[in-house]
């Protein structure tokens, strides 16, 4: 993140990232897999991929 960004811009960027994480996580719960009500392999794979992506973005500061 550029040091010369205003507090408002930094706040809006942070808010946008938090919304994006929520959208990605809400996408995961839409995976029905085989139609059962339990956790499916498809759900687990997508959930793991989403969480890994979020971690990588935050660890590398790409969301700033």
Order of alpha helices (4+ residues) and beta strands (2+ residues): alpha-alpha
